[in-house]
Amino acid sequence: MSEAGISFRAVVLDSPDPRRLADFYRQLLGWEIRDDGDTWVTLHPPNGGSHLSFQREPKYQPPAWPSESDRQQMMTHLDLHTDDLAKAEARATELGAKVMPWQPQDDVRVLADPDGHIFCLFT
């Protein structure tokens, strides 16, 4: 905790359908849904720690990857560690993720979740 009493709690992703997006990450990460509302859903890891939340944003626009000057640019992304990159990529795509056409590194896979948020799988 900082001197001002501030600590990191969560990452929040905008979504036109927060329940659908939360379900994607629930299945991908194996986390539990704790808060489940029409406009807000929160996932918690089974062993505690920071969590991942999803809030309704009807006007959400997915970012371009790689960035394009005239389109919404990625402002943040999730890095997800895996012991088996091929297996994790297959599971993510089975759940609705898309592998992005541009891959900047051999040991990292850049994907987009069902709403188009960019995330990386890495070993």
C-alpha positions in Angstrom: 0.0 0.0 0.0 1.3 3.5 -0.9 1.8 6.3 1.6 -1.5 7.7 0.4 -3.3 4.4 1.1 -3.6 3.5 -2.6 -3.3 0.0 -3.8 -4.0 -1.7 -7.2 -7.4 -3.5 -7.3 -8.5 -4.4 -10.8 -8.5 -3.9 -14.5 -11.8 -2.9 -16.0 -12.7 -3.6 -19.6 -15.6 -1.8 -21.5 -18.0 -4.0 -23.3 -21.4 -3.8 -25.0 -22.2 -7.1 -23.2 -20.2 -7.4 -20.0 -21.7 -10.8 -19.1 -20.7 -12.3 -22.4 -17.1 -11.0 -22.2 -16.8 -12.0 -18.5 -17.9 -15.5 -19.4 -15.1 -15.6 -22.1 -12.5 -14.7 -19.5 -14.1 -16.9 -16.9 -13.6 -19.9 -19.1 -10.2 -18.9 -20.3 -8.7 -18.2 -16.9 -10.8 -20.4 -14.7 -11.8 -17.5 -12.4 -15.0 -17.1 -10.5 -17.8 -14.6 -11.1 -18.4 -12.6 -7.9 -20.4 -9.6 -9.1 -22.9 -10.2 -11.8 -25.2 -7.4 -12.9 -26.5 -6.1 -16.2 -23.9 -3.3 -16.3 -21.0 -4.7 -14.2 -19.5 -8.2 -13.8 -16.4 -9.0 -11.8 -14.1 -12.1 -12.0 -11.8 -13.1 -9.1 -8.9 -15.5 -9.2 -9.5 -18.6 -7.0 -6.5 -17.8 -4.8 -7.3 -14.1 -4.3 -5.5 -11.0 -5.6 -6.4 -8.4 -8.2 -9.5 -9.0 -10.3 -10.9 -8.3 -13.7 -14.1 -6.4 -14.2 -16.3 -5.6 -17.1 -18.6 -2.6 -17.5 -21.3 -1.9 -20.1 -20.3 0.6 -22.7 -22.8 0.5 -25.6 -20.5 2.8 -27.8 -17.3 0.7 -27.2 -15.1 0.5 -30.3 -12.4 -2.2 -30.6 -8.9 -1.0 -31.2 -6.9 -1.5 -34.4 -3.9 -3.8 -34.2 -1.4 -2.8 -35.1 -2.3 0.9 -34.6 -3.7 3.0 -37.3 -3.8 6.8 -37.0 -7.5 7.2 -38.0 -8.9 4.3 -35.8 -9.3 3.6 -32.1 -5.9 2.7 -30.8 -5.1 0.2 -28.1 -4.6 1.9 -24.8 -3.8 -1.2 -22.7 -3.7 -4.9 -23.1 -3.6 -8.0 -20.9 -0.5 -10.3 -20.7 -1.5 -13.8 -19.8 1.2 -16.4 -19.0 0.9 -20.0 -20.1 3.0 -23.1 -19.9 1.8 -24.3 -23.3 1.4 -21.5 -25.9 -0.2 -23.7 -28.6 -2.7 -25.2 -26.2 -3.6 -21.8 -24.7 -4.0 -20.3 -28.2 -6.3 -23.2 -29.3 -8.4 -22.8 -26.1 -8.7 -19.1 -26.6 -9.8 -19.4 -30.2 -12.3 -22.2 -29.3 -13.8 -19.7 -26.8 -14.1 -17.0 -29.4 -10.8 -15.1 -29.5 -9.2 -14.2 -32.9 -5.5 -14.6 -33.6 -4.3 -11.2 -34.9 -2.5 -11.3 -38.3 0.5 -9.4 -37.1 2.6 -11.2 -34.5 5.7 -9.2 -33.4 7.4 -12.1 -31.5 7.8 -15.8 -31.9 7.2 -16.7 -28.2 4.1 -14.5 -27.8 0.7 -14.8 -29.5 -1.4 -11.6 -29.9 -5.1 -12.2 -29.9 -8.3 -10.2 -29.6 -11.1 -11.3 -27.3 -14.7 -11.5 -28.6 -15.1 -7.7 -28.1 -11.7 -6.9 -29.8 -9.6 -6.1 -26.7 -6.1 -7.2 -27.4 -4.4 -9.7 -25.1 -1.1 -11.6 -25.3 -0.4 -15.1 -24.4 3.3 -15.8 -23.6 5.5 -18.5 -22.0 
